[in-house]
Amino acid sequence: MSVDITLPNKKIVKYLSFFFVFLQIAYGLTLYAKFGLGRERLLGLTTLFNLDGENCVPSWYESVLFLFCSLLLHSVGRLEKNRDHKPTWPWAALTWIFVYFSLDETASIHEMTIIPLRHLLGISGGYLYYAWVIPAFIFVAVFGWIFWKFFWSLPVTFRIRFFIAGFVFIAGALFTELLGANIASKIGQENMTYALLVWIEESCEMGGLLLFVAALMDWLEPKH
């Protein structure tokens, strides 16, 4: 990979943010049509803009955000290597982790572990009904342990911004997922409560990624 980022940073973040808002509005309108008006399909628009769906616009958008983050991380790694010859393995590792996340968002690889883990651990309902969160929490713990020193070596401004972006993302991807799993196991997914939890979850995931993109692009600004 060899990518130099010479892009209009503020415009890119603005356009990505506009599309993020558009997706929230579109999903809100489909929820109103479904639960308020009793129209579930809307000529396929409900499926197309379903935040909890696969092969739909929100999923593609989030996959693109992950992939864009990987390109930015790679560029930051190259910049830091040229600047002071510090070890760049953390940036390289993060680059490929985000490439995997982009693939997973499109292919839903993590969801393939749900049923096997349910059978293995004897889970029939509750907060761990979406059992993929178990290896996900383990991954977060191992990730934090490996990258702890690297994280504290970052400039304080970016350390704070990265932490906020990660907190927002994990709050949606994992903790809100626990709540959604509990609701789904008790009353199913076809209800307003579950739909609203999905809205919060996906908004946090996309919002966290947008915050991360903005921070990385600021890092790559020539003035830095």
N, C-alpha and C positions, 0 to 999 in steps of 0.2 A: 504494500500500500504506500502510495506517495501522493499526498494531497496537501496543497497549500490553500489556506482559507483567505481569500481576498474578496470578501463579500460585504454588501451593505448591511451590517449587523442589525441596526435598529429596524430597518425595513423588514428583514427576514423574521425577526421576533414579532413584529407587529402583524405581519400576514399570518404567521402561525397562530398568534393569539386570536385574530379575527376568526379564523377557521375553527378554533377551539370554541369560541362563543357561539358560532353558527351551529356546531354540533350539539351544544347544550340546548339551544332553542329548538332545533329540529326534534330532539328526543323529547323535550317537554311537550311539544305539540302532538307527537305521536301518542304520548301517555294520555293527554287530554282526549284525543280522538278515541283511544281504546277504552279507557275507564270512564270517561265522561259522556261520550257519544255512542259508545258501543260499536265503534267501527275499528276492527282489529287490523285490517290489512292496508287500507288506504293506497290501493293500487301497487302494493309492494313497498311503499315508503317506510312502513313500520319496521320491516325486516332490514331495509337498506340502512336505516339510521339507528338501529337497535344498539345501544351501548354495551349490551351483554351478549351480542351476537358474534358470529364468525363470518368471514368473507363479506364484511359490510364496511361502510365508509369509516366509522370510528376505529375499527380494528386496523384498517389500512393506515389511517392517520397516525395511530400510536406506533405502528411498526415503523413508519417513516421517521417518527421522532426518535425512536431507539437507534435507527441506522444513522441518522444525522448526528446524534450524540457520539456514536462510535467514530465517525469521521472527525469530529471536533476534538475528541480525546486523542486520536492519533496525531492530529496537528499540534496540539498542546505538547505532547510528548516529544515531537521533533523539535519544537521551539525550545523547550527546556534543555534538550540534549545539546543543541547548538549554543545555548546561552552559557551554561556553566558545567556541562558534562556530568550532571548528576545521573544516577541510575534511572533508566526510563522504563524498567519492567512494570512498575505499577500502572503507568499510562497504557502500555501495550496490553497488559492483562485486562484493564478496564475496557479497552477498545474491543477486544474479542468477546468479553462478557456481554457488552451491549449488542454486538452482532448476533449473539445467540438469543438475547431477549427479543430482538427484532424478528428473528425467525420463529421464535416461540409464540409471539403475538399473532403471527399469521397462521401458524400450523397448530396452535394450542397444544403443544407437546406436554405441558405440565398437567393438563386435564386428563391425559391418558393414564396418569398415576392414581387417579381418584379411586376407581373401583378396586384395583389390586390392593391399595393400601387399606381400603375399608374392610376387605376380606381378611387381610393379614392381621389387622389390629382389632377386628371385631367392632367396627364403628357402624352404628345403624342410624344415627341422628345426632342432633346437637351442634355445637359450635365447630366441631371437627368433621362435619358431614362432607365438606369439600376437603378431603384428606390431604390434598397436595400442599396445604399450608404447613404441614408438619416438616417435610424436607425443606420447605421454603424458609421456615424459621431457623432451622439448622444452618442453611446456607447463609442467612443474614449474620448469625453468630460467628461462623467461621470467617466470613468476609470481613467483619469488623475486627476480628483478632488479627488477620493477616495484614490489613491495611491501616491498622491503628497508628503506627509510627509515621507512615506516609501521610495520613490525614493531618496529624499534628505538625508536620513539616511544611504544610501549605501556608501561604500568606493568610493572615487572620481574616481579612475581608472575604476571601474566597472560601475559607474554611467554614465560615458562618453561612454563606450562601449555599454551599454544597450540602451542609447539614440540614438546612431548611428544606431544600429540594428533596433530599432523601427522606426526611421525616414526613413530608406531605405525601410522597409517593407510597411509602410503606404504610402510612395510616390508612390509605385507601386500598392498596393491593392486598394487605394482610389483615389488619384489624377490622376494617369494614367488611371484608370477606367473611370473617368469623360470624359477624352478625347476620349477614345474608345467608350463610349456611344454616344457621339455626332456624331462621324463618322458613327457608326452603324445605328443611327436613320436617317441619311441623305442619305447614299449610300450603307448601308448594311455591312455585315461582310466579304463578298467574294471579298476582295481587298487587295492590298499589304499594304496600309496605316494602315488598321485595324490590319493586321497580325503583322506588326512591332510594333504597340502599345501593342499588346498582348505579344510580345517578351519582350519588356521593362518591362511591368507590372509583368509578371511571373518571370523574372530574378531578379527584385527587391524583390519580395516576398521570393523567395528561398534564395537569397543572404542575406537578412535581417535575415532569420532564421538561416542560417549558421553562421553569425556573432554572433548571440545570443547563439547558441550551443557552439561555441569556447569560448565565455566569461564564460558561465556557467561551462564548463569543466575546465577552468583555475581556477575558484573559488574553485572547488573541489580538486584541486591539493593539496597533503599533505603539501607542503611548505607554502601554504596560511594560 
